[in-house]
Amino acid sequence: MDSKDTYMPAFDEPPGTNLAGIPIKGLQLPTPYISSGRPFDDSCAKYIKDTLNASRAYVIASRSLTQNTNELDKLVATIGKDKVVGVRKGITPHSPWSEILSITAECRAADIDCLVTLGAGSITDAAKLIVLCLANAITTPKELARYSLETTDPPDEVKQPKITLICIPTSLSGGEYFSLAGGTDDAMNHKHGFLHSGMGVKLIILDPELCLTTPAYHWLSTGVRGIDHCVEALCSLDATTESDADAKKGLKGLVVGLLKCKDDEAGVDVQARSMCQDAVRYAMGNVRRGIPMGGSHAIGHQLGPLGVPHGITSCIMCPAVMKYNIKYGTSNPEIVRRQDKVKEILWAETDVAKTLEAAGLSRGANDLGDLLDAIIRALGLPRTLTELNISKDKISALAERSLSDFWAKTNPVPLLEASQVQEILEAVL
């Protein structure tokens, strides 16, 4: 890296000891570095050549970015075609195990020494699992299942990934900042979490100009995913003074930045995109810190395998879970106080207040769910399961699956019965 770059650790502090509700004492989770200030392709090629001294890179790229732009070709050319030994264009949302294992086999055959992602969301999750599979000679779904957080038959030893993972995000989902990965068992249509020592991204390359190529719907919806991280962190009963400060910064940056991006019809506002990218680091810092998320994330993890993208799950679930929590949590003054705190943050921002007033809302008269609903609608994003063709007959099974998620129990009003989740889901049909 040279003087044109900002190259720094993404976080100043080590991860928490109870990450995502999972005790992680003894796990070695890497801190990713951030590179910014140079074109993404130059930064990536320079790191591969000068820092890694790598010569056999495999690239996983967003399907839409590949089809609609020449950014993948630019990246491959800058790295050097002789140094790129494989390319995969696109991953099915929520990272199916079959695709993870297919790419793993290609990477193993090519003897790669570096894995690069150009895109975000499911691509990032898949990549984190691919390097785990490579390190542990995982070739089948049955073998992969043993490494899941839900397994009852864990392996005797888990080898740490050796392949360096570089992520160039083009959305705001934020998975590149966090070691936890999610992948979907195709046979059961069930999403599992994975977290082991050494998992995670080594370098995150931020380029807001590249993100001008991201379709508005995807950019805005993944930004709502970041809002969800901030809101559930601020509402968590395990929040701290430090986590509140970061979540507040992330929430303000994302909501204001996303509204600016929505107004940017010409798609040229690099500063607004940069504002959103900066805010994501604060949003994800709290997940890494160990502040547990709640029902929106728990239900969203299982809504995803039904074909709902990460960001859209938050558009649907976050307002609904906030309404559920305030309905059943009024006897707990801390639940009320924390939701009021989030409302104050939103009303304090002039552009956000204008959006809320335009939706007919007023201070003191509307709950947090109403405010989030108005913001998401102002961004032009869906708010009901019906809009996503999720029918009522899917609700019962979805509610049951959601209870197995590690964040169901850490909701401010713990989700312990399927009937609770069913009530939340039926409110957004």
Summary of the structure (lengths in Angstrom):
residues: 429
radius of gyration: 20.5
end to end distance: 50.2
largest distance: 64.1
contacts: 1566
relative contact order: 0.11
helix: 52%
strand: 11%
